[in-house]
Structures are given as C-alpha cells and as structure tokens.
C-alpha cells in the first residue's frame, strides 16, 4: 500500500502550540495540522518573526505542516452579510499557511443545499469562488471538509465553481456519523478534489437531518437535542469507517498525502492519538 503520511491535529492534544508540536513528534507523527482561527496561532497574532520561529520549531522536531484549520465556526459562509469579513480572514489564513510551508487550509463552509436554485447555494458559491481565486493566486487550496452533505452534493457544488482553488478535506467519520454516506464511495466521487484527509472514526446512532446537527453547533447548542443520541466519535478502528477499503480507495485514486488524526472527544487524547498512530501504521505495513 502507498506510504501515506500520518499527521496529527496538534490541538487534539489540548496543549499549547510548542508542547503540542513536541508531543506530535513523540507519538510518531510526520506532520501536524494547526487551528489558525483564534489565539496564539491566528494570523493577526503572529509577527513575521514568530511565524519563522514556529516553523523552525516544527522542522527541528522532524515535522511538516499538513494543513491549517481555518474553520471560523457559526454557519460558515452561508450568511451573505457576514462573508466579507470571513473571506478576508480566510485569505489571511491562506497567507499564513504559505508562510508555514503548507498549501492547504481546511474548513466547514456551511450546509450545501442539494438544490442549486436554493438561495444559500449562490451565497456559498460566491464566497468559494472568491476564496478559490485567491488560492489560485497565492498557490493554496481552500479545502471543504466532508460531512454536512453527501459526497455527490459536494461534488456538484465544486463542479459549479470557476476555480480549482477550492478542494476537499476528506473526513470519513463525518460522513458516517452525520450524513450516513459511504466514505469509500465518497473517495471515488470526490477523487479529483481531495487534498487532505482526517483520520477519524465514529458511528451513527440515529438518523436526522444533517442541517439540524450543524445548526446545533453553529448556534451554540440552543436547540434542546443531545448529540450523543445521534452519533458517537470512536477511536480509530472501533467505529463504522471501513479503514482498509477506505485507504485502498485513496490509493487507487492517487491520493498520497496526509492521514491526519483528529480526536475531538475523550478524556485521554494522547493515549487515543498514540493508538491511532499505531492503528494506521499497522494498516500501512
């Protein structure tokens, strides 16, 4: 099997950036993804000198940056009046990505409607066209994370854009947990767009409208629903993602990038991440 690279979303360790970098190297990762929307790693908080310093720390630990996470939360780019500021912030995150020697920024853009005549479709389309064009200009990809809609809907949306700068961050667990979509089939559907992946696992417990789930997170949980009634994120290999066939599909479509471990729950993230690294290494032997 193709020697995929193993990454870690460094924020999953719940440590500061420097300690997180060291921990990622310690658990055997080859790269890291970093949240760059707020706090110490937000572009507005990083001088040129500090960017260079952080890159030096990453390299001195034998790592590279697989991607930045530019997820600004809320409804993504679904609300037109909010988009000028969000687009500008996203462009600055793409600039930061280039300074940290990666060309991928991942994000959730909001729930893409299946109907291209839906008002929200054009709002998302306009925002992604502008961000894709900027990505083309600076040599970066703005990668939409899978999950809020089925892969065929995401592909139709991507096909409608006038830029190749918008791509896909493939998260198989989101597809399993929320949209009840098959991650293996999704790889073949989205094969021309995948530039980064999350190694995450989970199970669907009860079906509901994916828009209801993502609105719950976007609006700070104001609706009285319990997420644990609908889905569960699990350690790698313990959920419904068919990792052997998923990795085979990625190999067959020519993806040779990062499998970046994301662990958003659990009381022992370092233990779970170590087990995830071992799980992936065993599959890749």
Legacy VTK file of the C-alpha trace (Angstrom):
# vtk DataFile Version 3.0
C-alpha trace
ASCII
DATASET POLYDATA
POINTS 285 float
0.000 0.000 0.000
1.101 3.529 -0.778
3.090 5.005 2.150
0.620 7.656 3.264
1.961 10.196 5.729
0.490 10.272 9.231
-0.401 13.612 10.762
-1.992 14.840 13.972
-4.298 17.785 14.536
-1.985 19.280 17.120
-4.834 20.958 19.021
-6.215 17.494 19.825
-3.509 17.194 22.491
-5.051 20.220 24.268
-1.613 21.714 24.851
-0.021 24.942 23.641
1.479 25.021 20.161
5.088 24.343 21.182
4.254 21.483 23.552
1.804 20.118 21.006
4.485 20.066 18.315
6.836 18.151 20.598
4.090 15.683 21.523
3.210 15.067 17.873
6.808 14.119 17.157
6.905 11.950 20.260
3.884 9.857 19.208
5.406 9.170 15.795
3.575 11.606 13.519
5.213 13.045 10.416
3.148 16.202 10.223
0.708 18.426 12.067
-2.433 20.350 11.312
-2.952 23.551 13.319
-6.056 25.594 14.137
-5.381 29.138 12.922
-8.592 30.996 13.677
-8.029 32.442 17.146
-5.496 32.618 19.965
-1.767 32.331 19.525
-1.928 30.866 16.008
-4.371 33.356 14.479
-2.667 35.252 11.642
-3.294 38.646 13.245
-1.407 37.489 16.351
1.696 36.226 14.540
4.511 38.512 13.505
6.773 37.546 10.638
9.478 36.658 13.151
7.139 34.478 15.205
5.962 32.620 12.102
9.549 31.801 11.242
10.252 30.771 14.828
7.293 28.369 14.897
8.261 26.901 11.531
11.789 26.352 12.841
10.379 24.531 15.898
8.243 22.327 13.652
11.175 21.456 11.416
13.553 20.887 14.324
11.130 18.226 15.579
11.245 16.482 12.201
7.725 17.549 11.223
5.967 19.479 8.472
2.602 21.240 8.456
-0.003 19.118 6.661
-2.637 21.864 6.730
-4.067 24.717 8.726
-7.618 24.581 10.038
-9.431 27.782 9.097
-12.872 26.833 10.399
-14.442 30.095 11.607
-17.441 28.384 13.179
-21.036 29.508 13.034
-22.769 28.966 9.718
-19.551 29.145 7.739
-20.150 31.244 4.618
-23.921 30.738 4.479
-24.844 34.274 5.621
-24.034 36.803 2.899
-23.696 39.868 5.131
-21.067 38.135 7.281
-18.955 36.969 4.357
-16.748 39.983 3.549
-15.060 39.761 6.967
-14.941 35.954 6.904
-13.452 35.885 3.425
-10.808 38.416 4.397
-9.885 36.392 7.495
-9.704 33.217 5.406
-7.347 34.888 2.945
-5.036 35.838 5.801
-5.099 32.216 6.993
-4.084 31.111 3.495
-1.198 33.596 3.656
-0.165 32.096 6.988
-0.357 28.604 5.509
2.138 29.584 2.832
4.441 31.083 5.484
4.308 27.736 7.328
5.081 25.891 4.077
1.742 24.210 3.530
-0.762 24.929 0.796
-3.933 23.571 2.443
-6.476 25.354 4.635
-9.426 23.207 5.744
-12.815 24.479 6.840
-16.547 23.919 7.068
-18.399 26.307 4.775
-21.946 25.541 5.945
-24.509 23.059 4.672
-24.621 22.971 0.863
-28.191 22.601 -0.437
-28.806 19.792 -2.917
-30.885 22.213 -4.996
-28.593 24.646 -6.877
-31.524 27.090 -7.064
-31.594 27.431 -3.277
-30.562 30.956 -2.202
-27.844 29.586 0.068
-26.203 27.729 -2.819
-25.312 31.002 -4.568
-24.136 32.641 -1.333
-21.738 29.735 -0.713
-20.778 29.669 -4.383
-19.866 33.375 -4.431
-17.734 33.061 -1.290
-15.922 29.963 -2.540
-15.314 31.469 -5.962
-13.552 34.420 -4.341
-11.545 32.207 -1.993
-10.699 29.756 -4.771
-9.446 32.564 -6.983
-7.281 33.844 -4.129
-5.977 30.328 -3.581
-5.058 30.128 -7.258
-3.239 33.450 -6.914
-1.131 32.504 -3.887
-0.777 28.774 -4.558
-3.036 27.465 -1.801
-6.126 25.272 -1.552
-9.256 26.107 0.414
-10.450 22.609 1.359
-14.068 21.982 2.337
-14.447 19.293 4.997
-16.884 16.498 4.219
-19.876 15.852 6.425
-22.741 18.341 6.197
-23.959 16.927 2.869
-23.482 13.737 0.882
-20.441 13.465 -1.362
-22.472 13.739 -4.584
-23.889 17.093 -3.447
-20.435 18.391 -2.543
-19.048 17.288 -5.913
-21.852 19.047 -7.805
-21.090 22.217 -5.852
-17.356 22.000 -6.542
-18.016 21.343 -10.224
-20.027 24.580 -10.339
-17.125 26.787 -9.227
-14.953 28.769 -11.616
-11.716 27.995 -9.767
-9.685 24.904 -8.907
-8.535 26.531 -5.677
-11.392 25.002 -3.679
-10.819 21.333 -2.856
-11.774 18.721 -0.229
-10.620 17.697 3.213
-11.977 14.149 3.410
-13.298 13.285 6.877
-14.732 9.751 6.726
-16.209 9.848 10.219
-18.339 12.914 9.481
-19.855 11.108 6.517
-20.607 8.043 8.637
-21.849 9.877 11.725
-23.999 12.610 10.198
-24.951 12.021 6.555
-24.936 8.208 6.609
-22.767 8.278 3.491
-20.223 5.640 2.474
-16.677 7.053 2.828
-15.260 4.515 0.356
-17.700 5.531 -2.373
-17.151 9.182 -1.410
-13.444 8.857 -2.205
-14.255 7.820 -5.770
-16.891 10.552 -6.088
-14.550 13.301 -4.860
-11.303 11.870 -6.237
-10.417 14.949 -8.304
-10.664 17.255 -5.302
-9.138 15.516 -2.250
-6.008 17.294 -0.955
-6.071 16.346 2.750
-7.806 13.825 4.987
-8.761 13.407 8.610
-8.241 10.010 10.201
-11.305 9.819 12.415
-13.880 7.140 13.182
-17.406 7.031 14.519
-20.871 5.541 14.364
-24.332 6.798 13.504
-26.818 6.059 16.278
-29.944 7.763 14.981
-30.610 9.470 11.656
-31.718 13.084 11.472
-31.440 15.976 9.047
-27.695 16.833 8.887
-28.657 20.505 8.784
-30.148 20.104 12.258
-26.837 18.775 13.581
-24.705 21.507 12.028
-27.146 24.240 13.057
-26.862 22.960 16.620
-23.107 23.587 16.587
-23.390 26.829 14.607
-25.851 28.348 17.040
-24.133 27.265 20.237
-26.440 24.369 21.055
-29.567 26.455 21.564
-31.834 23.633 20.396
-32.596 21.067 23.065
-31.054 17.973 21.488
-28.414 15.584 22.759
-25.664 14.906 20.229
-24.823 11.596 21.905
-28.270 10.339 20.896
-27.358 10.762 17.222
-23.709 9.856 16.771
-20.552 8.866 18.589
-16.939 9.565 17.680
-14.832 6.492 18.463
-11.124 5.630 18.498
-9.820 4.535 15.087
-10.901 1.017 14.200
-13.801 0.980 16.662
-16.372 2.763 14.505
-18.126 2.205 11.190
-15.393 3.524 8.869
-14.016 0.633 6.810
-10.414 1.814 7.012
-8.784 -0.966 4.954
-11.057 -0.306 1.974
-11.077 3.445 2.609
-7.274 3.573 2.386
-7.344 1.277 -0.632
-9.738 3.701 -2.337
-7.493 6.675 -1.532
-4.561 4.795 -3.007
-6.491 3.861 -6.134
-7.493 7.475 -6.860
-3.889 8.611 -6.472
-4.028 10.387 -3.119
-0.611 10.345 -1.473
-0.994 12.959 1.234
-1.678 13.050 4.946
-3.963 10.953 7.098
-4.303 13.495 9.899
-5.607 12.139 13.182
-8.327 14.275 14.727
-9.595 13.381 18.192
-12.299 15.764 19.378
-13.611 13.837 22.394
-12.365 11.582 25.160
-10.580 12.127 28.459
-7.208 10.768 27.299
-6.438 12.353 23.923
-2.731 11.484 23.940
-3.473 7.800 24.596
-6.096 7.765 21.835
-3.763 9.501 19.384
-0.927 7.055 20.116
-3.292 4.154 19.497
-4.473 5.826 16.274
-0.887 6.222 15.024
-0.227 2.544 15.747
-3.510 1.543 14.097
-2.629 3.404 10.888
0.967 2.153 10.852
-0.230 -1.443 11.129
-2.676 -0.940 8.251
0.022 0.616 6.098
2.564 -2.186 6.545
LINES 1 286
285 0 1 2 3 4 5 6 7 8 9 10 11 12 13 14 15 16 17 18 19 20 21 22 23 24 25 26 27 28 29 30 31 32 33 34 35 36 37 38 39 40 41 42 43 44 45 46 47 48 49 50 51 52 53 54 55 56 57 58 59 60 61 62 63 64 65 66 67 68 69 70 71 72 73 74 75 76 77 78 79 80 81 82 83 84 85 86 87 88 89 90 91 92 93 94 95 96 97 98 99 100 101 102 103 104 105 106 107 108 109 110 111 112 113 114 115 116 117 118 119 120 121 122 123 124 125 126 127 128 129 130 131 132 133 134 135 136 137 138 139 140 141 142 143 144 145 146 147 148 149 150 151 152 153 154 155 156 157 158 159 160 161 162 163 164 165 166 167 168 169 170 171 172 173 174 175 176 177 178 179 180 181 182 183 184 185 186 187 188 189 190 191 192 193 194 195 196 197 198 199 200 201 202 203 204 205 206 207 208 209 210 211 212 213 214 215 216 217 218 219 220 221 222 223 224 225 226 227 228 229 230 231 232 233 234 235 236 237 238 239 240 241 242 243 244 245 246 247 248 249 250 251 252 253 254 255 256 257 258 259 260 261 262 263 264 265 266 267 268 269 270 271 272 273 274 275 276 277 278 279 280 281 282 283 284
